[in-house]
Amino acid sequence: MLYDFVKYCTKEFEGMPLEIDNETYYSVNEALAYLGIARDTLYRRVKEGRLKKYTQRAKNRVYFRLADLNALRELHPAEPHEGDQNASNS
């Protein structure tokens, strides 16, 4: 019975960002919703080095820093691709 009570009380905090040293960290699902992207895309950004993931060892969960998510959301100039004819006309 105590286990059920603790589980019920902590459930509301599962969907809340984590605050550590005045930094906000989002869980994977929160980051997905915040960015509006698929899980594969999120982890592709990590693999490309465009996004850093953090872990909380006590819970063995992955988090993403809000400042990093905001940087990823910002608009950036498009990089011209090789063979792009419009690249030289810009």
N, C-alpha and C positions, 0 to 999 in steps of 0.2 A: 504494500500500500504506500509506503514512503517513497519507493522507487517511482511509482506512477505520479505521485504529487510532484516530485523533483522534475520528472520528465515534462509534466504539464507546465510547470513554472518556467523552465528554461526554453521551452518551445518558442515562446514569443521573441526570444533574443536571437534565434537562429537566423532570422532575416534582417538583422540589424548590422550595419557596418561596425567594424572593430576600430576602436580608438586607442592608439598607443603613442605616447610622446607627442601629442598634438598632430598626429598624422592619422588619416582615415584610410582604412583598408577594407576592400570589398571582397566578399567570397566570390567564387567562380560564377555562381548563378546571378549574384548581384552585378558583377562586372558584365556578364552577358546582357542583362537587361539594360544596364546603363549605356553600353555601347550600341546595343541593338544589332549584335552580330551572333553568328553561330559559334558553338563550342570549338569546332575545327578551326575557324578563323582566329579565334582567340589564341589557341595554342600555336597556330602558324605564326602569329605576331611574336609570341615568346621565342619560338625557334629562330625567327629572323633577327632576334635581338632588339626588336622595336618595343617590347614590353617585358618587364621583369616581374617574376612571381616571387612571392614570399611565403614561407611556411611557418605555422605555429606548431612547434613540435609537440606540445602538450596535447593538442587535438588532432595532429597529423592532417591538417587542412591547408589548402592553398589559398592565398589572398593576393590581391592586387592593390597597390597604393593608388588612392584617388588622384593624386597629382600626376601619376604616370598615365592613368586612364584619360585625364583631361588633355594631356599632351598628345595622346593618340587621336583624340577627337578633333583637335584643331585642324584647320585647313592649312595645307602646305602646297607650295607650287608643284605642279606635276613635273616629273622628270621626263625629258624626251627619251623615247626608246630608239635604239639603233634602227635605221631604215625608215624612220618616221619622216615623211616628206614635209610635214607641217612644222617640224622642229626648227628648220632653218628659216622659215618664214615668220617666226614669232618676233 
